[in-house]
């Protein structure tokens, strides 16, 4: 068989595309299903779709955030309440050292 001006090509098989195909979602599909889902298009590529949060989820998120901020505030106030007496004790120690140092030197070394 002689073929002129023709190339021998392999038979058409499944086409591999690098792009993605749009997914057609019927209107009744979301009834009772999760509102968050992940579609994997190709190896290493992920796409996540998220719906608006429901009111209960927002209330719970704000409640958790408020509790977390309250705990942080209590810890910070506790640190300040501990730091104030420590600063007072250190200040008194420095002043006492400055006042009593000359007297202690005279006692230790005697009058010269």
C-alpha positions as CSV (number, residue, x, y, z in Angstrom):
1,X,0.0,0.0,0.0
2,X,1.5,3.3,-1.1
3,X,0.3,6.5,0.7
4,X,1.2,9.8,-0.9
5,X,0.8,13.1,1.0
6,X,-0.8,11.4,3.9
7,X,0.6,10.9,7.4
8,X,-0.1,7.9,9.4
9,X,-1.6,9.0,12.7
10,X,-2.4,6.9,15.7
11,X,-6.1,6.2,16.1
12,X,-8.1,8.8,18.2
13,X,-8.2,7.7,21.8
14,X,-9.3,9.6,24.9
15,X,-8.3,13.2,24.7
16,X,-6.2,14.4,27.6
17,X,-6.7,18.1,28.4
18,X,-4.8,20.2,30.8
19,X,-7.8,22.5,31.5
20,X,-10.9,21.8,33.5
21,X,-14.4,21.1,32.4
22,X,-17.2,23.0,34.0
23,X,-19.5,20.9,36.2
24,X,-23.2,21.4,35.7
25,X,-24.9,21.2,39.1
26,X,-28.7,20.6,39.1
27,X,-30.7,23.0,41.3
28,X,-31.9,20.3,43.7
29,X,-28.4,18.9,44.3
30,X,-27.7,21.1,47.3
31,X,-30.7,20.0,49.3
32,X,-29.5,18.3,52.5
33,X,-25.8,18.1,51.4
34,X,-22.8,19.7,52.8
35,X,-22.3,23.3,51.7
36,X,-18.5,22.9,51.5
37,X,-16.9,20.5,49.0
38,X,-13.5,20.1,47.3
39,X,-13.0,19.2,43.6
40,X,-9.6,17.9,42.5
41,X,-9.0,18.9,38.9
42,X,-5.5,17.5,38.4
43,X,-2.6,16.2,40.5
44,X,-1.5,18.9,42.8
45,X,-4.4,21.3,42.0
46,X,-7.3,21.7,44.4
47,X,-10.3,23.9,44.3
48,X,-12.6,24.6,47.3
49,X,-16.0,26.0,47.2
50,X,-17.6,27.5,50.3
51,X,-21.0,28.9,50.9
52,X,-21.9,31.8,53.2
53,X,-21.9,30.8,56.9
54,X,-25.2,30.2,58.5
55,X,-26.4,32.5,61.4
56,X,-25.7,29.8,64.1
57,X,-22.2,29.3,62.8
58,X,-21.6,33.1,63.0
59,X,-22.9,33.3,66.5
60,X,-20.7,30.3,67.6
61,X,-17.7,31.8,65.9
62,X,-18.2,35.2,67.6
63,X,-18.8,33.5,71.0
64,X,-15.6,31.5,70.7
65,X,-13.7,34.6,69.6
66,X,-15.1,36.6,72.6
67,X,-14.1,33.8,75.1
68,X,-10.6,33.7,73.6
69,X,-10.2,37.4,73.9
70,X,-11.5,37.4,77.4
71,X,-8.9,34.7,78.4
72,X,-6.1,36.8,76.8
73,X,-7.3,39.9,78.7
74,X,-7.3,38.0,82.0
75,X,-3.8,36.7,81.4
76,X,-2.5,40.1,80.5
77,X,-4.2,41.8,83.5
78,X,-2.7,39.1,85.8
79,X,0.8,39.7,84.4
80,X,0.4,43.5,85.0
81,X,-0.9,42.8,88.6
82,X,2.1,40.7,89.3
83,X,4.5,43.1,87.6
84,X,3.5,46.1,89.7
85,X,4.5,44.6,93.1
86,X,7.7,43.3,91.6
87,X,8.6,46.7,90.3
88,X,7.9,48.3,93.7
89,X,10.1,45.7,95.5
90,X,12.9,46.3,93.0
91,X,12.6,50.1,93.4
92,X,12.7,49.9,97.2
93,X,15.7,47.5,97.0
94,X,17.7,50.0,94.8
95,X,16.8,52.9,97.0
96,X,17.7,51.0,100.2
97,X,21.0,49.9,98.6
98,X,21.9,53.5,97.8
99,X,21.0,54.7,101.3
100,X,22.7,52.0,103.3
101,X,25.8,51.4,101.1
102,X,28.0,54.1,102.7
103,X,27.1,52.9,106.2
104,X,27.9,49.3,105.3
105,X,31.3,50.3,103.9
106,X,32.2,52.1,107.1
107,X,31.2,49.1,109.2
108,X,33.1,46.7,106.9
109,X,36.3,48.6,106.2
110,X,36.3,50.9,109.3
111,X,37.0,54.6,109.2
112,X,40.0,55.5,107.2
